[in-house]
Amino acid sequence: MNPFASVDGVVVPLDQSNVDTDAIIPKQFLKSVNRTGFGSNLFDSERYLDPWREGCADTERRLNCEFVLNRPEFSGASILLTRSNFGCGSSREHAPWALLDFGIRAIIATSFADIFLSNCFKNGLLPICLPDDQVNLILAEVAEKPGIQVRIDLASQCVTTASRKCFQFDINPLHKHCLLNGLDEIGLTLEHAEHIHAFEQYRLRQYPWLLRSISV
C-alpha cells in the first residue's frame, strides 16, 4: 500500500447523496480479485452512453461528455468531492479499488457508509468528513472555477481550499498511522514481527510437544 502524506490535486465534484457501491463499480465488473484494472469502469453506467458488452473494449464505447468525470477541466483529478452517505449499498471492496485505479487518492464528503469507510482505510484511500457548510464552500469554489486544486495534508489533518481556507478534519489515530506509513492490516501486524517471533519461541520452550505436532 502506498503511503499517504499529502496530495495537491484537482477536485472533481459529484454533488450527490447516497451514491451506492453498485454505481461506483457495477456488479458485472466484480470478476477479479486483483486490485487493478477497475478504473476504466468507475461509474460505468454514467460515464458511457452505450452499455457495457462482453468483449467490447471500453475505448470503443461512447463517452458521456456531460458526466463530470469525463469533462476535460477535471482531467487527472485526485480528489472527489461529494455529499452524504457515500459508498452505501453492498460491501464490495472493489469500490475503493476502482476509485484508486482511476487516480482518486482522497474523498471529501459529509458522511460515508460504514463498510465503505473501513474499506477505504484498508486500501490507502483517505475519506474525509467535513460539515455541510464547508463542503458547500468548496463546491461553490469549484463551480466558479472548475479545475481548481485543493491541498490535503494528513499530518496536520487539514484541507486547504483554493481560497486558502483551512478546514480541520478528524481521523482515528490508528488509521492515520497506517496511511502515513503505507500499512494495511498485514503490514501493521508485521510491525510487531520481532515480538511475535519471540512469543512463538517462548511458547515452544514452554510446550515443546507443539513442535512435533507442527512437524507432523
Buried (B, 14 or more C-beta within 10 A) or exposed (E): BEEBEBBEBBBBBBEEBEBBBBBBBBEEBBEEEEBEEBBBBBBBEBBBEEEBEEEEEEEEBEBBEEBBBBBEEBEEBBBBBBBBBBBBBBEBBBBBBBBBBBBBBBBBBBBBBEBBBBBBBBBBBBBBBBEEEBBBBBBEBBEEEBBBBBBBBBEEBBBBBBEEEEBEBEBEEEBBEBBEBEBBEEEEEEEEEEEEEEEEEEEEEEEEEEEEEEEE
